Amino acid sequence: MPKIYYVYILASQRNGTLYIGVTNNLERRMSEHQQGIADGFTKKYHIHHLVYYETTNDINAALQREKQLKKWNRKWKLALIEKSNPDWKDLITGFPLSRE
C-alpha cells in the first residue's frame, strides 16, 4: 500500500499568518500543531487552522511542492487557499475562521 504525503497550509486566522509544511500523517501532525507540542513558529504565532492541503504518493514531489509554495508571494498563497476553501474553513473542525 503506497504512502500518502500531505503538503499543507495552516493559518492563524482568516488572512492571517501562514505556515506551510509536509507530513505523512495529517491527523497526527495537526494534533501536534494544535496542542503546541513542538516549540517553533506555529506555537509562537498560534498557527493551527488547516486551510489547505494536497496529497501525493511521492515524498520528493511533496518536498519540492512545499519549497515551491514557500517561495510564492503571499497573494498567490491566499488565492490558492481561496480557490478550494473560499470560506476559510478549518478543514479539521469544519468551522470558518474569524476575521480577528
Contacts in CASP RR format, 6 or more apart in sequence:
PFRMAT RR
TARGET T0000
AUTHOR 0000-0000-0000
METHOD contacts of the structure
MODEL  1
MPKIYYVYILASQRNGTLYIGVTNNLERRMSEHQQGIADGFTKKYHIHHL
VYYETTNDINAALQREKQLKKWNRKWKLALIEKSNPDWKDLITGFPLSRE
2 57 0 8 1.000
3 24 0 8 1.000
3 57 0 8 1.000
3 59 0 8 1.000
4 24 0 8 1.000
4 55 0 8 1.000
4 56 0 8 1.000
4 57 0 8 1.000
5 22 0 8 1.000
5 23 0 8 1.000
5 24 0 8 1.000
5 55 0 8 1.000
5 56 0 8 1.000
5 57 0 8 1.000
5 58 0 8 1.000
5 59 0 8 1.000
5 61 0 8 1.000
5 62 0 8 1.000
6 22 0 8 1.000
6 23 0 8 1.000
6 24 0 8 1.000
6 26 0 8 1.000
6 29 0 8 1.000
6 53 0 8 1.000
6 54 0 8 1.000
6 55 0 8 1.000
6 62 0 8 1.000
7 20 0 8 1.000
7 21 0 8 1.000
7 22 0 8 1.000
7 53 0 8 1.000
7 54 0 8 1.000
7 55 0 8 1.000
7 56 0 8 1.000
7 62 0 8 1.000
7 65 0 8 1.000
7 66 0 8 1.000
7 69 0 8 1.000
8 20 0 8 1.000
8 21 0 8 1.000
8 22 0 8 1.000
8 23 0 8 1.000
8 26 0 8 1.000
8 29 0 8 1.000
8 50 0 8 1.000
8 52 0 8 1.000
8 53 0 8 1.000
8 54 0 8 1.000
9 18 0 8 1.000
9 19 0 8 1.000
9 20 0 8 1.000
9 21 0 8 1.000
9 50 0 8 1.000
9 51 0 8 1.000
9 52 0 8 1.000
9 53 0 8 1.000
9 69 0 8 1.000
9 77 0 8 1.000
9 80 0 8 1.000
9 81 0 8 1.000
10 18 0 8 1.000
10 19 0 8 1.000
10 20 0 8 1.000
10 21 0 8 1.000
10 33 0 8 1.000
10 42 0 8 1.000
10 47 0 8 1.000
10 48 0 8 1.000
10 49 0 8 1.000
10 50 0 8 1.000
10 51 0 8 1.000
11 17 0 8 1.000
11 18 0 8 1.000
11 19 0 8 1.000
11 47 0 8 1.000
11 49 0 8 1.000
11 51 0 8 1.000
11 81 0 8 1.000
11 88 0 8 1.000
11 97 0 8 1.000
12 18 0 8 1.000
12 45 0 8 1.000
12 46 0 8 1.000
12 47 0 8 1.000
12 48 0 8 1.000
12 49 0 8 1.000
13 49 0 8 1.000
13 97 0 8 1.000
13 98 0 8 1.000
13 99 0 8 1.000
13 100 0 8 1.000
14 88 0 8 1.000
14 96 0 8 1.000
14 97 0 8 1.000
14 98 0 8 1.000
14 99 0 8 1.000
14 100 0 8 1.000
15 78 0 8 1.000
15 88 0 8 1.000
15 99 0 8 1.000
17 45 0 8 1.000
17 47 0 8 1.000
18 47 0 8 1.000
18 74 0 8 1.000
18 77 0 8 1.000
19 41 0 8 1.000
19 42 0 8 1.000
19 45 0 8 1.000
19 47 0 8 1.000
20 66 0 8 1.000
20 69 0 8 1.000
20 70 0 8 1.000
20 77 0 8 1.000
21 66 0 8 1.000
22 62 0 8 1.000
22 63 0 8 1.000
22 66 0 8 1.000
23 29 0 8 1.000
24 59 0 8 1.000
26 50 0 8 1.000
26 53 0 8 1.000
30 48 0 8 1.000
30 50 0 8 1.000
30 92 0 8 1.000
31 37 0 8 1.000
32 38 0 8 1.000
33 42 0 8 1.000
33 47 0 8 1.000
33 48 0 8 1.000
34 48 0 8 1.000
34 92 0 8 1.000
36 42 0 8 1.000
36 43 0 8 1.000
36 48 0 8 1.000
41 47 0 8 1.000
42 48 0 8 1.000
49 90 0 8 1.000
49 92 0 8 1.000
49 97 0 8 1.000
50 90 0 8 1.000
50 91 0 8 1.000
50 92 0 8 1.000
51 81 0 8 1.000
51 85 0 8 1.000
51 88 0 8 1.000
51 89 0 8 1.000
51 90 0 8 1.000
51 91 0 8 1.000
51 97 0 8 1.000
52 80 0 8 1.000
52 81 0 8 1.000
52 84 0 8 1.000
52 85 0 8 1.000
52 91 0 8 1.000
53 91 0 8 1.000
54 65 0 8 1.000
56 62 0 8 1.000
56 65 0 8 1.000
69 77 0 8 1.000
69 80 0 8 1.000
72 80 0 8 1.000
81 88 0 8 1.000
82 88 0 8 1.000
85 91 0 8 1.000
87 96 0 8 1.000
88 96 0 8 1.000
88 97 0 8 1.000
89 95 0 8 1.000
89 96 0 8 1.000
89 97 0 8 1.000
90 96 0 8 1.000
90 97 0 8 1.000
END
